[in-house]
Amino acid sequence: MSTITITGGRPLRGVLRVQGAKNSALPLLAAALLPAAGETRLFNCPAIHDVAVCLRMLRRLGCRVGQSQGVVTVDAAGAAGWELAEEDMREMRSSVLFLAPLLARFGEAEITLPGGCELGPRPIDFHLNALRQMGMEWEESHGRLLCRVPRRRLTGCEILLPLPSVGATENVLLAAVTAAGQTVVHNAAREPEIAELARFLNRCGAKIAGAGEGTLYIEGVRALHGESYTVMPDRIAAATYMAAVAVTGGDAVLEDVSVPHIYPTLPAFLQCGCRVNVEDRRLRLTAPARLRPVPYLVTGAFPGFPTDAQPLLMAMAAVAEGTSVFVETVFENRYRHAPELCRLGAGVRVEGRMAVVQGVQTLSGARVRAPDLRGGAALVVAALAAAGQTTVENARYIDRGYEDLAGALAALGAEAARTD
Ligand code: UD1
């Protein structure tokens, strides 16, 4: 079993470069399936498990794929298959982003329901309904969804998403860029990863306007061509390292941070008493000797506080001087880290979508289990503030989104090691 072992108590100091963003790299890799001509080249593509799964999927579909030192190349000219392996679909939710590109290229796709972190029911009804409006038909057979576009080419239309779902917005974008006519998406997600996907697709020849705003306008084009693109910095990885520095009373500089992308998280760090200085793409966080609580933190769609960073702030609240209150509005089951934090001595009480955290002076090391990707990272962060040794089991969840979390923390002076 893979574990991360941490001995807490060392203030983190130094300089760390933040990796490329998982949640941007994945839709960009799905988009790489669209161009029937020309190679897609992604720089700063993180070497994480979810990217490896995406590359395996592309290979299985017939693409030529390369990966070396942060550069990924995809040549989709020879792509021929439209069936996604159950093994790949189960492993990560983003596998559903391949649906639209497959329909656009082949008019067919065979998928199963996607897996990923268990954050409560995460259906794909918004994706399927939007694509149906664009001309897709689907039927379920033996747990597989058989999807096809009888007219072969998807058709642009007006779509209203019930919620600003990130994945559904990305799937509609990927479907609309080569659909016939215009697509308008209302209540689109405004996360920076959406604007990045649109920027990349426009470089490849798409015609998208309004990305990053609530309404997207897409003029379908006949074909896209491959392009080079640099994956944006990972805003959740940045928040992870900020939380790690904060709980240890440290003082460190993060490089390659996109400052506008982390604005929604900054007020919470400031409320906790951290000093944050930003300059270009560098961020310096100086933590106080003892953190203050977060009075009331509500997660929400961008530019709200990101749900992915909620577990990290909870790890900070666990050692703050006072009571913090969290309200999770995006996912139903996003407190699975709470009982594990309690094993380290944290005072967390969860009631429905609300969690109340009574900060304690010190946590104590224990054996805990990562419940999901960000919950696992939160346990590692809490362990940095705990007396003695903590072993976080199920580190494979953490590998889904971090290049080498233990190594990065060790580079900042933590006693952290990864074992398999
Ligand atoms: C993406 C991110 C994830 C982040 C989340 C919210 C990636 C790879 N993952 O996930 O890290 O936590 O956005 O910022 O980018 N929903 C439905 N039906 C659907 C789709 C979504 O009911 O068809 C619901 C979900 O259950 C959830 C909410 O909508 O409650 C938001 O989900 P969504 O924005 O789609 O999240 P993901 O794209 O899966």
Boltz pocket constraint, residues with backbone or C-beta under 6 A from the ligand:
constraints:
  - pocket:
      binder: B
      contacts: [[A, 22], [A, 23], [A, 24], [A, 26], [A, 93], [A, 94], [A, 121], [A, 122], [A, 123], [A, 124], [A, 125], [A, 126], [A, 127], [A, 128], [A, 163], [A, 164], [A, 165], [A, 166], [A, 167], [A, 168], [A, 189], [A, 193], [A, 307], [A, 308], [A, 329], [A, 330], [A, 331], [A, 332]]
      max_distance: 6.0
